[in-house]
Amino acid sequence: MFDLQVPFFIPLWRRVVTVGLTLGWAGFEVLNGAPAWGLLFCAAGLYCVYQFFVIWDPKEEED
């Protein structure tokens, strides 16, 4: 899908904020009666979780 293994996401806080915003927006969409958009953002958020916390292998990890 998308390559999220880029240096921009090396700091942990950026990965956490990205996942939080994406899944938060999914909840917002579902609560406002747009389940299709909610499902789309939920899938994107879960993909981010997988990329950032399951298979994360940055090129240059910060010390």
RODO-2510 file (C-alpha; in nm, 4 decimals, decimal comma):
residues 63
     n   res          X          Y          Z
     1     m     0,0000     0,0000     0,0000
     2     f     0,2144     0,2884     0,1296
     3     d     0,5726     0,2829     0,2512
     4     l     0,5643     0,4221     0,6036
     5     q     0,9203     0,3133     0,6837
     6     v     1,0620     0,6610     0,6225
     7     p     1,2894     0,8739     0,8433
     8     f     1,0053     1,1168     0,9213
     9     f     0,8435     0,8540     1,1463
    10     i     1,1553     0,7597     1,3444
    11     p     1,0477     0,9576     1,6556
    12     l     0,7994     0,7488     1,8534
    13     w     0,5689     1,0435     1,9220
    14     r     0,5016     1,0942     1,5499
    15     r     0,3986     0,7318     1,5102
    16     v     0,1719     0,7461     1,8157
    17     v     0,0079     1,0723     1,7026
    18     t    -0,0477     0,9383     1,3498
    19     v    -0,2163     0,6235     1,4787
    20     g    -0,4201     0,8169     1,7356
    21     l    -0,5456     1,0721     1,4866
    22     t    -0,6328     0,8111     1,2266
    23     l    -0,8234     0,5842     1,4649
    24     g    -0,9790     0,8853     1,6374
    25     w    -1,1059     1,0136     1,3070
    26     a    -1,2502     0,6694     1,2325
    27     g    -1,4488     0,6886     1,5551
    28     f    -1,5623     1,0422     1,4735
    29     e    -1,6912     0,9315     1,1334
    30     v    -1,8796     0,6343     1,2764
    31     l    -2,0378     0,8461     1,5496
    32     n    -2,1526     1,0992     1,2899
    33     g    -2,3273     0,8383     1,0772
    34     a    -2,0654     0,7738     0,8102
    35     p    -1,9720     0,4088     0,8654
    36     a    -1,8042     0,3709     0,5257
    37     w    -1,5599     0,6538     0,6008
    38     g    -1,5152     0,5156     0,9509
    39     l    -1,4255     0,1755     0,8123
    40     l    -1,1811     0,3314     0,5675
    41     f    -1,0026     0,5299     0,8396
    42     c    -1,0088     0,2320     1,0758
    43     a    -0,8374     0,0201     0,8108
    44     a    -0,5788     0,2944     0,7559
    45     g    -0,5216     0,3213     1,1309
    46     l    -0,4769    -0,0515     1,1716
    47     y    -0,2337    -0,0525     0,8790
    48     c    -0,0369     0,2208     1,0578
    49     v    -0,0356     0,0150     1,3792
    50     y     0,1005    -0,2812     1,1847
    51     q     0,3668    -0,0733     1,0094
    52     f     0,4745     0,1331     1,3119
    53     f     0,4605    -0,1170     1,5974
    54     v     0,4659    -0,4708     1,4546
    55     i     0,7182    -0,4650     1,1705
    56     w     0,8935    -0,1330     1,2425
    57     d     1,2531    -0,1475     1,1182
    58     p     1,3791     0,2063     1,0665
    59     k     1,6923     0,2718     0,8662
    60     e     1,8398     0,4963     1,1378
    61     e     1,6899     0,4619     1,4853
    62     e     1,7394     0,7569     1,7217
    63     d     1,9458     0,6922     2,0356
***
